[in-house]
Amino acid sequence: MDDQAYLEVLVGFSAYYKVARKTFVDNVCRLVIERHLLRSLPMMFSPETVASYSDEEMKQIASKGESTISKRRQLRVMHENLMAGFRDLYR
């Protein structure tokens, strides 16, 4: 009887430890990201900093990638074709 109780306690503590360890790792990762990556965002996009960017830098920051542009074009054509088919069905 005692062995069964010990085993249940051990299983319970093991499960708790596993969840606590995952929570700890998640919290540490989140804090590191907040401290080292997000801390400098307000300075990166301050009006003074943005005004100092060259036209090429602004274009690079604000533009979409070529794959995104081509995918958007493809989806727009597909949407137009589907809408044309929809209009033909309900005339």
N, C-alpha and C positions, 0 to 999 in steps of 0.2 A: 504494500500500500504506500509506504514511504517512497519507494523507488518511483512509483507512478507519479506521485506529487512532485518529486524532484525533477522528473523528466518534463512535466507540464510547465513548471517554473522555468526550466532551461529553455524550452521551446518559446515560451512567452518573452523571455528576455532576449533571445536571439532575434525574434521578429521585431521587437522594439528597437534593438540596436541597429538592425538593418535600416529601418525607417529613419531613425535618428541620424545615422551616418549619411544617408541620402539627403536629408534636409540640411545638414551641416554643409555638405559639399555644394548644394544648390545655393545656399545663403552666401557662402564664401565667393563663389563665382559671380553672383549678382553684385555683391559689394565691390569686387575688383573691377567689374565692368563699370559700375556707377562711378567709382573713384577715379579710374584712370582713363576711361574713354569718354564718358558723358560730361565729365567736369569741364572739359575745354570747349564743349559745343557752344555755349553762349558767347565765348570770345571769338570763335570761328565765324559766327554769323552776325557779329556786331556791325552796325552801319559803317564804322571806320574801316573795319577789315574788308567788308564787301566792296567798299568804294576803292580800296587799294588794289583789287584784283584787275588783271588785264582782261581785255575782251576775250582772248583765247581761253583764259582760265575760267571765266564766267560761262563761256560756251561749253567747256568741258564739264563743268559742274552741273549745268542746267539741262544739257541735252540727253536724249535717250540713246541707248546703244543701237547699232544697226540691226541687230536681230529683233529687238523690240519694235523698231519702226517697220520692218518688213512683216512681222507677225501682225501688227496692228493694221497694216494695209490689207493683208490677206483676210483678216477677220472682217474688215469693213466691206470688202467685195462680197464675202460670203453673206454678210448681213443684208446687203442690197439685193443679192440674188434671192435670198429667202423671203424678203419683203415683197419682191416682184412676184414670186410664186404665190405668196399669200394673197396678194391683190388679185391675181388671175383666178384663184379659186373662189373668191367671194364676189365676183362681178356678176 
